[in-house]
Amino acid sequence: EAAKREKAEVAARKREEAAALKREKAEAAARLKKEREEAAGKKKLQASKKQAVMKDPRLQKAGSGTISLFGGASAGSTGKSGAPAGVPVISGWKKNGNGSISGSITGSSNFKEGERVTTSKLAAGQVPASGKVVSTASGSKYFLK
């Protein structure tokens, strides 16, 4: 009688352990599924943000897309604006907190006359002042008026 009872208890423990193991596996599978769904959601969100940045020029990083805005005229000559020949003029300019300059540009084949622009950051040691040519970190030059 005691042997039967002990055998029944051992069988019951094994069934409980098997059921617990089955629950643990199901919980682990559910956690894994949730993690995968969250990762896919994050990936989708990142792709969406990247697409928004690519569509909005204000959010794009400056760098490899930087263009030179000055031509090949001789360095010593100046135009009627007082700027050296071939150097675009930025009028009504202001220095921005990030070290760039914003204003209206003229004398550039890359922009409409009077178009509002923001340069890349000025090169180290550049102190902007009206009547002066400044250089950006990317190598572009502008005459500030």
N, CA, C and O atoms as a GROMACS GRO file, in nm:
protein
  580
    1GLU      N    1   0.083  -0.120   0.000
    1GLU     CA    2   0.000   0.000   0.000
    1GLU      C    3   0.087   0.125   0.000
    1GLU      O    4   0.061   0.217  -0.078
    2ALA      N    5   0.188   0.132   0.084
    2ALA     CA    6   0.277   0.247   0.093
    2ALA      C    7   0.356   0.262  -0.036
    2ALA      O    8   0.382   0.374  -0.081
    3ALA      N    9   0.392   0.151  -0.096
    3ALA     CA   10   0.468   0.156  -0.221
    3ALA      C   11   0.382   0.213  -0.333
    3ALA      O   12   0.431   0.288  -0.417
    4LYS      N   13   0.251   0.176  -0.335
    4LYS     CA   14   0.160   0.228  -0.436
    4LYS      C   15   0.145   0.380  -0.420
    4LYS      O   16   0.147   0.455  -0.517
    5ARG      N   17   0.129   0.423  -0.292
    5ARG     CA   18   0.111   0.565  -0.263
    5ARG      C   19   0.235   0.644  -0.306
    5ARG      O   20   0.224   0.751  -0.366
    6GLU      N   21   0.352   0.589  -0.275
    6GLU     CA   22   0.478   0.656  -0.310
    6GLU      C   23   0.491   0.663  -0.463
    6GLU      O   24   0.534   0.766  -0.516
    7LYS      N   25   0.456   0.558  -0.532
    7LYS     CA   26   0.462   0.555  -0.676
    7LYS      C   27   0.367   0.660  -0.735
    7LYS      O   28   0.403   0.730  -0.830
    8ALA      N   29   0.246   0.673  -0.679
    8ALA     CA   30   0.148   0.771  -0.724
    8ALA      C   31   0.199   0.913  -0.699
    8ALA      O   32   0.182   1.001  -0.784
    9GLU      N   33   0.263   0.936  -0.584
    9GLU     CA   34   0.318   1.069  -0.553
    9GLU      C   35   0.430   1.106  -0.650
    9GLU      O   36   0.437   1.220  -0.696
   10VAL      N   37   0.516   1.010  -0.682
   10VAL     CA   38   0.625   1.034  -0.776
   10VAL      C   39   0.567   1.068  -0.913
   10VAL      O   40   0.615   1.160  -0.979
   11ALA      N   41   0.466   0.997  -0.956
   11ALA     CA   42   0.402   1.022  -1.086
   11ALA      C   43   0.338   1.161  -1.087
   11ALA      O   44   0.346   1.233  -1.186
   12ALA      N   45   0.274   1.198  -0.975
   12ALA     CA   46   0.208   1.329  -0.966
   12ALA      C   47   0.315   1.441  -0.974
   12ALA      O   48   0.296   1.541  -1.043
   13ARG      N   49   0.427   1.423  -0.903
   13ARG     CA   50   0.537   1.522  -0.908
   13ARG      C   51   0.591   1.536  -1.049
   13ARG      O   52   0.619   1.647  -1.095
   14LYS      N   53   0.607   1.425  -1.118
   14LYS     CA   54   0.657   1.428  -1.256
   14LYS      C   55   0.561   1.502  -1.347
   14LYS      O   56   0.603   1.579  -1.433
   15ARG      N   57   0.428   1.480  -1.327
   15ARG     CA   58   0.328   1.550  -1.408
   15ARG      C   59   0.333   1.701  -1.379
   15ARG      O   60   0.325   1.782  -1.471
   16GLU      N   61   0.347   1.736  -1.250
   16GLU     CA   62   0.357   1.878  -1.212
   16GLU      C   63   0.482   1.942  -1.272
   16GLU      O   64   0.476   2.054  -1.324
   17GLU      N   65   0.595   1.871  -1.266
   17GLU     CA   66   0.719   1.923  -1.322
   17GLU      C   67   0.707   1.940  -1.474
   17GLU      O   68   0.754   2.039  -1.530
   18ALA      N   69   0.643   1.843  -1.540
   18ALA     CA   70   0.625   1.850  -1.685
   18ALA      C   71   0.534   1.969  -1.720
   18ALA      O   72   0.561   2.041  -1.817
   19ALA      N   73   0.428   1.989  -1.641
   19ALA     CA   74   0.336   2.101  -1.666
   19ALA      C   75   0.409   2.234  -1.642
   19ALA      O   76   0.391   2.329  -1.718
   20ALA      N   77   0.490   2.241  -1.536
   20ALA     CA   78   0.566   2.363  -1.507
   20ALA      C   79   0.665   2.392  -1.619
   20ALA      O   80   0.680   2.507  -1.662
   21LEU      N   81   0.732   2.288  -1.666
   21LEU     CA   82   0.826   2.305  -1.776
   21LEU      C   83   0.754   2.354  -1.902
   21LEU      O   84   0.806   2.440  -1.973
   22LYS      N   85   0.637   2.300  -1.928
   22LYS     CA   86   0.559   2.340  -2.044
   22LYS      C   87   0.518   2.487  -2.031
   22LYS      O   88   0.523   2.562  -2.129
   23ARG      N   89   0.476   2.529  -1.910
   23ARG     CA   90   0.440   2.671  -1.886
   23ARG      C   91   0.560   2.761  -1.908
   23ARG      O   92   0.548   2.866  -1.971
   24GLU      N   93   0.677   2.722  -1.856
   24GLU     CA   94   0.800   2.800  -1.871
   24GLU      C   95   0.836   2.817  -2.018
   24GLU      O   96   0.875   2.926  -2.062
   25LYS      N   97   0.823   2.708  -2.095
   25LYS     CA   98   0.853   2.715  -2.238
   25LYS      C   99   0.757   2.810  -2.308
   25LYS      O  100   0.798   2.890  -2.393
   26ALA      N  101   0.630   2.803  -2.274
   26ALA     CA  102   0.529   2.889  -2.336
   26ALA      C  103   0.556   3.036  -2.300
   26ALA      O  104   0.545   3.124  -2.385
   27GLU      N  105   0.592   3.061  -2.174
   27GLU     CA  106   0.624   3.198  -2.131
   27GLU      C  107   0.748   3.251  -2.204
   27GLU      O  108   0.751   3.366  -2.247
   28ALA      N  109   0.849   3.165  -2.217
   28ALA     CA  110   0.972   3.206  -2.287
   28ALA      C  111   0.941   3.235  -2.434
   28ALA      O  112   0.994   3.332  -2.490
   29ALA      N  113   0.858   3.154  -2.496
   29ALA     CA  114   0.821   3.177  -2.636
   29ALA      C  115   0.744   3.308  -2.649
   29ALA      O  116   0.765   3.383  -2.744
   30ALA      N  117   0.655   3.336  -2.555
   30ALA     CA  118   0.578   3.460  -2.558
   30ALA      C  119   0.670   3.581  -2.540
   30ALA      O  120   0.655   3.682  -2.609
   31ARG      N  121   0.767   3.570  -2.446
   31ARG     CA  122   0.864   3.680  -2.426
   31ARG      C  123   0.945   3.704  -2.553
   31ARG      O  124   0.965   3.819  -2.594
   32LEU      N  125   0.991   3.597  -2.615
   32LEU     CA  126   1.070   3.607  -2.737
   32LEU      C  127   0.988   3.673  -2.849
   32LEU      O  128   1.039   3.758  -2.922
   33LYS      N  129   0.862   3.633  -2.861
   33LYS     CA  130   0.774   3.691  -2.963
   33LYS      C  131   0.756   3.840  -2.938
   33LYS      O  132   0.762   3.920  -3.031
   34LYS      N  133   0.735   3.877  -2.813
   34LYS     CA  134   0.717   4.018  -2.777
   34LYS      C  135   0.844   4.098  -2.807
   34LYS      O  136   0.838   4.208  -2.862
   35GLU      N  137   0.960   4.043  -2.771
   35GLU     CA  138   1.088   4.110  -2.798
   35GLU      C  139   1.108   4.130  -2.948
   35GLU      O  140   1.154   4.236  -2.991
   36ARG      N  141   1.074   4.029  -3.026
   36ARG     CA  142   1.089   4.040  -3.172
   36ARG      C  143   0.995   4.147  -3.228
   36ARG      O  144   1.034   4.225  -3.315
   37GLU      N  145   0.872   4.150  -3.177
   37GLU     CA  146   0.776   4.251  -3.222
   37GLU      C  147   0.823   4.391  -3.184
   37GLU      O  148   0.811   4.484  -3.264
   38GLU      N  149   0.877   4.406  -3.063
   38GLU     CA  150   0.928   4.537  -3.020
   38GLU      C  151   1.047   4.579  -3.106
   38GLU      O  152   1.058   4.695  -3.145
   39ALA      N  153   1.137   4.484  -3.135
   39ALA     CA  154   1.253   4.514  -3.219
   39ALA      C  155   1.209   4.554  -3.359
   39ALA      O  156   1.263   4.648  -3.418
   40ALA      N  157   1.110   4.484  -3.413
   40ALA     CA  158   1.059   4.518  -3.546
   40ALA      C  159   0.994   4.656  -3.543
   40ALA      O  160   1.009   4.733  -3.638
   41GLY      N  161   0.923   4.687  -3.435
   41GLY     CA  162   0.861   4.819  -3.421
   41GLY      C  163   0.965   4.929  -3.414
   41GLY      O  164   0.949   5.035  -3.475
   42LYS      N  165   1.073   4.904  -3.338
   42LYS     CA  166   1.180   5.003  -3.327
   42LYS      C  167   1.248   5.023  -3.462
   42LYS      O  168   1.279   5.136  -3.500
   43LYS      N  169   1.270   4.914  -3.532
   43LYS     CA  170   1.335   4.921  -3.663
   43LYS      C  171   1.248   5.002  -3.760
   43LYS      O  172   1.298   5.084  -3.836
   44LYS      N  173   1.118   4.978  -3.754
   44LYS     CA  174   1.024   5.050  -3.840
   44LYS      C  175   1.024   5.198  -3.805
   44LYS      O  176   1.022   5.283  -3.895
   45LEU      N  177   1.027   5.230  -3.676
   45LEU     CA  178   1.030   5.370  -3.631
   45LEU      C  179   1.159   5.437  -3.676
   45LEU      O  180   1.155   5.551  -3.723
   46GLN      N  181   1.272   5.368  -3.663
   46GLN     CA  182   1.400   5.425  -3.707
   46GLN      C  183   1.398   5.452  -3.857
   46GLN      O  184   1.446   5.555  -3.903
   47ALA      N  185   1.344   5.359  -3.933
   47ALA     CA  186   1.336   5.376  -4.079
   47ALA      C  187   1.247   5.496  -4.112
   47ALA      O  188   1.276   5.573  -4.203
   48SER      N  189   1.139   5.509  -4.038
   48SER     CA  190   1.047   5.620  -4.060
   48SER      C  191   1.115   5.754  -4.028
   48SER      O  192   1.100   5.851  -4.102
   49LYS      N  193   1.191   5.758  -3.917
   49LYS     CA  194   1.263   5.880  -3.880
   49LYS      C  195   1.369   5.913  -3.984
   49LYS      O  196   1.386   6.029  -4.022
   50LYS      N  197   1.440   5.811  -4.031
   50LYS     CA  198   1.545   5.832  -4.131
   50LYS      C  199   1.484   5.888  -4.259
   50LYS      O  200   1.540   5.977  -4.321
   51GLN      N  201   1.368   5.835  -4.297
   51GLN     CA  202   1.299   5.883  -4.417
   51GLN      C  203   1.260   6.030  -4.398
   51GLN      O  204   1.272   6.109  -4.492
   52ALA      N  205   1.214   6.067  -4.278
   52ALA     CA  206   1.176   6.205  -4.252
   52ALA      C  207   1.297   6.297  -4.263
   52ALA      O  208   1.287   6.407  -4.318
   53VAL      N  209   1.411   6.254  -4.211
   53VAL     CA  210   1.533   6.334  -4.219
   53VAL      C  211   1.575   6.351  -4.364
   53VAL      O  212   1.617   6.459  -4.405
   54MET      N  213   1.563   6.244  -4.442
   54MET     CA  214   1.604   6.251  -4.581
   54MET      C  215   1.514   6.346  -4.660
   54MET      O  216   1.559   6.409  -4.756
   55LYS      N  217   1.387   6.358  -4.620
   55LYS     CA  218   1.294   6.445  -4.690
   55LYS      C  219   1.304   6.589  -4.644
   55LYS      O  220   1.269   6.679  -4.720
   56ASP      N  221   1.352   6.616  -4.522
   56ASP     CA  222   1.358   6.750  -4.467
   56ASP      C  223   1.501   6.802  -4.472
   56ASP      O  224   1.585   6.757  -4.394
   57PRO      N  225   1.532   6.895  -4.564
   57PRO     CA  226   1.670   6.943  -4.577
   57PRO      C  227   1.724   7.010  -4.452
   57PRO      O  228   1.845   7.015  -4.432
   58ARG      N  229   1.635   7.063  -4.366
   58ARG     CA  230   1.682   7.127  -4.243
   58ARG      C  231   1.741   7.026  -4.145
   58ARG      O  232   1.819   7.063  -4.057
   59LEU      N  233   1.706   6.899  -4.159
   59LEU     CA  234   1.752   6.796  -4.066
   59LEU      C  235   1.869   6.715  -4.119
   59LEU      O  236   1.921   6.628  -4.049
   60GLN      N  237   1.912   6.742  -4.240
   60GLN     CA  238   2.022   6.666  -4.298
   60GLN      C  239   2.154   6.715  -4.244
   60GLN      O  240   2.171   6.834  -4.214
   61LYS      N  241   2.248   6.624  -4.231
   61LYS     CA  242   2.381   6.658  -4.182
   61LYS      C  243   2.460   6.725  -4.294
   61LYS      O  244   2.453   6.684  -4.410
   62ALA      N  245   2.535   6.828  -4.256
   62ALA     CA  246   2.626   6.890  -4.353
   62ALA      C  247   2.748   6.801  -4.364
   62ALA      O  248   2.778   6.724  -4.273
   63GLY      N  249   2.818   6.810  -4.473
   63GLY     CA  250   2.940   6.730  -4.486
   63GLY      C  251   2.967   6.700  -4.630
   63GLY      O  252   3.005   6.789  -4.707
   64SER      N  253   2.948   6.575  -4.668
   64SER     CA  254   2.984   6.534  -4.803
   64SER      C  255   2.902   6.606  -4.908
   64SER      O  256   2.943   6.614  -5.023
   65GLY      N  257   2.784   6.659  -4.871
   65GLY     CA  258   2.701   6.731  -4.966
   65GLY      C  259   2.736   6.878  -4.976
   65GLY      O  260   2.667   6.952  -5.046
   66THR      N  261   2.840   6.923  -4.908
   66THR     CA  262   2.878   7.064  -4.912
   66THR      C  263   2.930   7.099  -5.050
   66THR      O  264   3.008   7.025  -5.110
   67ILE      N  265   2.886   7.215  -5.099
   67ILE     CA  266   2.931   7.258  -5.230
   67ILE      C  267   3.012   7.386  -5.217
   67ILE      O  268   2.990   7.466  -5.127
   68SER      N  269   3.105   7.404  -5.307
   68SER     CA  270   3.184   7.525  -5.309
   68SER      C  271   3.106   7.632  -5.383
   68SER      O  272   3.052   7.606  -5.490
   69LEU      N  273   3.099   7.751  -5.326
   69LEU     CA  274   3.018   7.857  -5.384
   69LEU      C  275   3.099   7.966  -5.450
   69LEU      O  276   3.044   8.072  -5.481
   70PHE      N  277   3.228   7.944  -5.473
   70PHE     CA  278   3.308   8.049  -5.537
   70PHE      C  279   3.366   7.998  -5.667
   70PHE      O  280   3.392   7.879  -5.684
   71GLY      N  281   3.388   8.091  -5.762
   71GLY     CA  282   3.434   8.054  -5.896
   71GLY      C  283   3.584   8.060  -5.906
   71GLY      O  284   3.655   8.057  -5.805
   72GLY      N  285   3.634   8.067  -6.030
   72GLY     CA  286   3.778   8.060  -6.052
   72GLY      C  287   3.841   8.194  -6.087
   72GLY      O  288   3.945   8.196  -6.153
   73ALA      N  289   3.783   8.308  -6.045
   73ALA     CA  290   3.841   8.438  -6.076
   73ALA      C  291   3.969   8.460  -5.997
   73ALA      O  292   3.994   8.392  -5.898
   74SER      N  293   4.049   8.557  -6.042
   74SER     CA  294   4.175   8.584  -5.973
   74SER      C  295   4.148   8.640  -5.834
   74SER      O  296   4.052   8.715  -5.814
   75ALA      N  297   4.231   8.604  -5.739
   75ALA     CA  298   4.208   8.636  -5.599
   75ALA      C  299   4.218   8.785  -5.569
   75ALA      O  300   4.155   8.832  -5.474
   76GLY      N  301   4.294   8.861  -5.646
   76GLY     CA  302   4.316   9.001  -5.612
   76GLY      C  303   4.206   9.095  -5.656
   76GLY      O  304   4.194   9.204  -5.600
   77SER      N  305   4.125   9.058  -5.755
   77SER     CA  306   4.025   9.150  -5.807
   77SER      C  307   3.902   9.154  -5.718
   77SER      O  308   3.868   9.055  -5.654
   78THR      N  309   3.834   9.271  -5.714
   78THR     CA  310   3.712   9.282  -5.635
   78THR      C  311   3.600   9.333  -5.723
   78THR      O  312   3.624   9.407  -5.818
   79GLY      N  313   3.478   9.293  -5.691
   79GLY     CA  314   3.361   9.338  -5.765
   79GLY      C  315   3.310   9.467  -5.703
   79GLY      O  316   3.370   9.520  -5.610
   80LYS      N  317   3.196   9.518  -5.755
   80LYS     CA  318   3.143   9.645  -5.704
   80LYS      C  319   3.090   9.631  -5.561
   80LYS      O  320   3.069   9.733  -5.494
   81SER      N  321   3.068   9.508  -5.513
   81SER     CA  322   3.022   9.489  -5.376
   81SER      C  323   3.136   9.503  -5.275
   81SER      O  324   3.113   9.510  -5.154
   82GLY      N  325   3.258   9.506  -5.326
   82GLY     CA  326   3.374   9.508  -5.238
   82GLY      C  327   3.429   9.369  -5.211
   82GLY      O  328   3.536   9.353  -5.151
   83ALA      N  329   3.356   9.266  -5.257
   83ALA     CA  330   3.398   9.128  -5.236
   83ALA      C  331   3.500   9.090  -5.342
   83ALA      O  332   3.492   9.139  -5.455
   84PRO      N  333   3.596   9.003  -5.310
   84PRO     CA  334   3.687   8.952  -5.412
   84PRO      C  335   3.605   8.884  -5.522
   84PRO      O  336   3.501   8.824  -5.494
   85ALA      N  337   3.650   8.892  -5.644
   85ALA     CA  338   3.580   8.832  -5.757
   85ALA      C  339   3.560   8.683  -5.733
   85ALA      O  340   3.651   8.612  -5.690
   86GLY      N  341   3.439   8.638  -5.760
   86GLY     CA  342   3.408   8.496  -5.748
   86GLY      C  343   3.369   8.452  -5.608
   86GLY      O  344   3.331   8.336  -5.588
   87VAL      N  345   3.377   8.543  -5.509
   87VAL     CA  346   3.339   8.506  -5.372
   87VAL      C  347   3.196   8.555  -5.348
   87VAL      O  348   3.170   8.675  -5.357
   88PRO      N  349   3.103   8.466  -5.318
   88PRO     CA  350   2.965   8.506  -5.293
   88PRO      C  351   2.956   8.603  -5.175
   88PRO      O  352   3.038   8.599  -5.084
   89VAL      N  353   2.854   8.688  -5.178
   89VAL     CA  354   2.831   8.787  -5.073
   89VAL      C  355   2.711   8.743  -4.990
   89VAL      O  356   2.607   8.705  -5.043
   90ILE      N  357   2.727   8.749  -4.857
   90ILE     CA  358   2.613   8.724  -4.768
   90ILE      C  359   2.581   8.856  -4.700
   90ILE      O  360   2.663   8.912  -4.627
   91SER      N  361   2.460   8.906  -4.726
   91SER     CA  362   2.414   9.033  -4.668
   91SER      C  363   2.315   9.007  -4.556
   91SER      O  364   2.251   8.902  -4.550
   92GLY      N  365   2.303   9.105  -4.466
   92GLY     CA  366   2.208   9.093  -4.354
   92GLY      C  367   2.238   8.967  -4.273
   92GLY      O  368   2.146   8.896  -4.232
   93TRP      N  369   2.364   8.942  -4.252
   93TRP     CA  370   2.407   8.816  -4.191
   93TRP      C  371   2.400   8.822  -4.039
   93TRP      O  372   2.399   8.928  -3.978
   94LYS      N  373   2.395   8.704  -3.981
   94LYS     CA  374   2.406   8.688  -3.836
   94LYS      C  375   2.481   8.559  -3.808
   94LYS      O  376   2.473   8.463  -3.884
   95LYS      N  377   2.556   8.560  -3.697
   95LYS     CA  378   2.627   8.438  -3.656
   95LYS      C  379   2.531   8.356  -3.570
   95LYS      O  380   2.470   8.408  -3.478
   96ASN      N  381   2.520   8.228  -3.602
   96ASN     CA  382   2.432   8.137  -3.527
   96ASN      C  383   2.508   8.072  -3.411
   96ASN      O  384   2.631   8.070  -3.409
   97GLY      N  385   2.433   8.019  -3.318
   97GLY     CA  386   2.492   7.956  -3.200
   97GLY      C  387   2.584   7.840  -3.230
   97GLY      O  388   2.674   7.810  -3.152
   98ASN      N  389   2.564   7.775  -3.343
   98ASN     CA  390   2.648   7.659  -3.378
   98ASN      C  391   2.772   7.698  -3.457
   98ASN      O  392   2.847   7.612  -3.502
   99GLY      N  393   2.794   7.832  -3.475
   99GLY     CA  394   2.913   7.877  -3.546
   99GLY      C  395   2.893   7.898  -3.694
   99GLY      O  396   2.988   7.932  -3.765
  100SER      N  397   2.773   7.878  -3.744
  100SER     CA  398   2.744   7.901  -3.885
  100SER      C  399   2.698   8.046  -3.904
  100SER      O  400   2.680   8.119  -3.807
  101ILE      N  401   2.680   8.087  -4.031
  101ILE     CA  402   2.633   8.221  -4.064
  101ILE      C  403   2.505   8.206  -4.146
  101ILE      O  404   2.498   8.120  -4.234
  102SER      N  405   2.405   8.290  -4.118
  102SER     CA  406   2.282   8.293  -4.197
  102SER      C  407   2.264   8.431  -4.257
  102SER      O  408   2.299   8.531  -4.194
  103GLY      N  409   2.211   8.437  -4.377
  103GLY     CA  410   2.184   8.564  -4.442
  103GLY      C  411   2.138   8.543  -4.585
  103GLY      O  412   2.109   8.431  -4.626
  104SER      N  413   2.131   8.653  -4.662
  104SER     CA  414   2.089   8.649  -4.802
  104SER      C  415   2.212   8.645  -4.890
  104SER      O  416   2.303   8.725  -4.873
  105ILE      N  417   2.215   8.551  -4.984
  105ILE     CA  418   2.334   8.532  -5.067
  105ILE      C  419   2.316   8.589  -5.207
  105ILE      O  420   2.208   8.579  -5.266
  106THR      N  421   2.422   8.648  -5.259
  106THR     CA  422   2.427   8.692  -5.399
  106THR      C  423   2.562   8.650  -5.455
  106THR      O  424   2.658   8.629  -5.381
  107GLY      N  425   2.568   8.640  -5.588
  107GLY     CA  426   2.695   8.607  -5.653
  107GLY      C  427   2.732   8.461  -5.651
  107GLY      O  428   2.849   8.425  -5.667
  108SER      N  429   2.633   8.375  -5.630
  108SER     CA  430   2.658   8.231  -5.630
  108SER      C  431   2.575   8.167  -5.740
  108SER      O  432   2.456   8.193  -5.751
  109SER      N  433   2.638   8.082  -5.820
  109SER     CA  434   2.565   8.012  -5.926
  109SER      C  435   2.481   7.897  -5.869
  109SER      O  436   2.401   7.837  -5.941
  110ASN      N  437   2.498   7.868  -5.741
  110ASN     CA  438   2.426   7.756  -5.680
  110ASN      C  439   2.297   7.797  -5.611
  110ASN      O  440   2.218   7.711  -5.573
  111PHE      N  441   2.274   7.928  -5.596
  111PHE     CA  442   2.154   7.976  -5.528
  111PHE      C  443   2.095   8.093  -5.606
  111PHE      O  444   2.165   8.160  -5.681
  112LYS      N  445   1.966   8.115  -5.586
  112LYS     CA  446   1.900   8.231  -5.646
  112LYS      C  447   1.952   8.356  -5.577
  112LYS      O  448   1.987   8.352  -5.458
  113GLU      N  449   1.959   8.467  -5.650
  113GLU     CA  450   2.001   8.594  -5.592
  113GLU      C  451   1.908   8.631  -5.476
  113GLU      O  452   1.786   8.632  -5.493
  114GLY      N  453   1.965   8.660  -5.361
  114GLY     CA  454   1.886   8.700  -5.244
  114GLY      C  455   1.829   8.585  -5.163
  114GLY      O  456   1.758   8.608  -5.065
  115GLU      N  457   1.858   8.462  -5.202
  115GLU     CA  458   1.806   8.346  -5.129
  115GLU      C  459   1.866   8.341  -4.989
  115GLU      O  460   1.985   8.369  -4.971
  116ARG      N  461   1.784   8.303  -4.889
  116ARG     CA  462   1.833   8.288  -4.751
  116ARG      C  463   1.910   8.157  -4.742
  116ARG      O  464   1.862   8.052  -4.785
  117VAL      N  465   2.030   8.165  -4.685
  117VAL     CA  466   2.114   8.047  -4.670
  117VAL      C  467   2.172   8.041  -4.530
  117VAL      O  468   2.176   8.141  -4.458
  118THR      N  469   2.216   7.925  -4.491
  118THR     CA  470   2.293   7.905  -4.369
  118THR      C  471   2.416   7.825  -4.407
  118THR      O  472   2.406   7.718  -4.467
  119THR      N  473   2.533   7.878  -4.373
  119THR     CA  474   2.658   7.812  -4.408
  119THR      C  475   2.684   7.697  -4.312
  119THR      O  476   2.611   7.678  -4.214
  120SER      N  477   2.787   7.622  -4.340
  120SER     CA  478   2.835   7.526  -4.241
  120SER      C  479   2.914   7.606  -4.137
  120SER      O  480   2.932   7.727  -4.153
  121LYS      N  481   2.959   7.543  -4.033
  121LYS     CA  482   3.032   7.608  -3.924
  121LYS      C  483   3.158   7.677  -3.978
  121LYS      O  484   3.226   7.623  -4.065
  122LEU      N  485   3.188   7.795  -3.925
  122LEU     CA  486   3.309   7.866  -3.967
  122LEU      C  487   3.434   7.789  -3.923
  122LEU      O  488   3.432   7.717  -3.823
  123ALA      N  489   3.540   7.806  -3.998
  123ALA     CA  490   3.668   7.741  -3.965
  123ALA      C  491   3.719   7.798  -3.832
  123ALA      O  492   3.685   7.910  -3.795
  124ALA      N  493   3.799   7.721  -3.763
  124ALA     CA  494   3.855   7.763  -3.634
  124ALA      C  495   3.928   7.896  -3.651
  124ALA      O  496   4.003   7.915  -3.747
  125GLY      N  497   3.907   7.987  -3.558
  125GLY     CA  498   3.977   8.114  -3.557
  125GLY      C  499   3.911   8.222  -3.642
  125GLY      O  500   3.957   8.336  -3.642
  126GLN      N  501   3.804   8.188  -3.713
  126GLN     CA  502   3.735   8.287  -3.797
  126GLN      C  503   3.646   8.376  -3.710
  126GLN      O  504   3.564   8.326  -3.632
  127VAL      N  505   3.663   8.508  -3.723
  127VAL     CA  506   3.580   8.604  -3.651
  127VAL      C  507   3.502   8.681  -3.756
  127VAL      O  508   3.560   8.763  -3.827
  128PRO      N  509   3.372   8.657  -3.766
  128PRO     CA  510   3.294   8.724  -3.871
  128PRO      C  511   3.280   8.874  -3.846
  128PRO      O  512   3.258   8.917  -3.733
  129ALA      N  513   3.294   8.952  -3.954
  129ALA     CA  514   3.275   9.097  -3.947
  129ALA      C  515   3.238   9.146  -4.085
  129ALA      O  516   3.285   9.092  -4.185
  130SER      N  517   3.154   9.248  -4.092
  130SER     CA  518   3.116   9.306  -4.221
  130SER      C  519   3.241   9.356  -4.293
  130SER      O  520   3.332   9.411  -4.232
  131GLY      N  521   3.244   9.335  -4.426
  131GLY     CA  522   3.358   9.377  -4.506
  131GLY      C  523   3.471   9.277  -4.506
  131GLY      O  524   3.579   9.306  -4.558
  132LYS      N  525   3.448   9.159  -4.449
  132LYS     CA  526   3.553   9.058  -4.435
  132LYS      C  527   3.512   8.928  -4.506
  132LYS      O  528   3.394   8.895  -4.511
  133VAL      N  529   3.610   8.856  -4.559
  133VAL     CA  530   3.586   8.723  -4.615
  133VAL      C  531   3.608   8.622  -4.504
  133VAL      O  532   3.708   8.626  -4.433
  134VAL      N  533   3.513   8.530  -4.490
  134VAL     CA  534   3.526   8.422  -4.391
  134VAL      C  535   3.528   8.289  -4.463
  134VAL      O  536   3.474   8.276  -4.573
  135SER      N  537   3.590   8.190  -4.400
  135SER     CA  538   3.597   8.054  -4.454
  135SER      C  539   3.524   7.960  -4.360
  135SER      O  540   3.530   7.976  -4.238
  136THR      N  541   3.455   7.863  -4.417
  136THR     CA  542   3.388   7.762  -4.335
  136THR      C  543   3.482   7.644  -4.313
  136THR      O  544   3.585   7.631  -4.380
  137ALA      N  545   3.445   7.560  -4.219
  137ALA     CA  546   3.525   7.440  -4.190
  137ALA      C  547   3.533   7.350  -4.313
  137ALA      O  548   3.629   7.274  -4.328
  138SER      N  549   3.432   7.357  -4.402
  138SER     CA  550   3.433   7.272  -4.522
  138SER      C  551   3.509   7.337  -4.637
  138SER      O  552   3.525   7.275  -4.742
  139GLY      N  553   3.557   7.463  -4.618
  139GLY     CA  554   3.641   7.525  -4.720
  139GLY      C  555   3.574   7.631  -4.806
  139GLY      O  556   3.641   7.695  -4.887
  140SER      N  557   3.444   7.653  -4.790
  140SER     CA  558   3.376   7.757  -4.868
  140SER      C  559   3.414   7.894  -4.813
  140SER      O  560   3.445   7.908  -4.695
  141LYS      N  561   3.410   7.995  -4.902
  141LYS     CA  562   3.442   8.133  -4.863
  141LYS      C  563   3.325   8.222  -4.893
  141LYS      O  564   3.256   8.203  -4.993
  142TYR      N  565   3.301   8.321  -4.806
  142TYR     CA  566   3.193   8.418  -4.822
  142TYR      C  567   3.242   8.555  -4.781
  142TYR      O  568   3.321   8.569  -4.689
  143PHE      N  569   3.192   8.658  -4.851
  143PHE     CA  570   3.218   8.796  -4.814
  143PHE      C  571   3.097   8.843  -4.736
  143PHE      O  572   2.984   8.834  -4.784
  144LEU      N  573   3.119   8.894  -4.616
  144LEU     CA  574   3.008   8.938  -4.531
  144LEU      C  575   2.984   9.086  -4.551
  144LEU      O  576   3.076   9.167  -4.540
  145LYS      N  577   2.860   9.121  -4.580
  145LYS     CA  578   2.825   9.260  -4.607
  145LYS      C  579   2.715   9.304  -4.512
  145LYS      O  580   2.670   9.418  -4.518
   0.00000   0.00000   0.00000
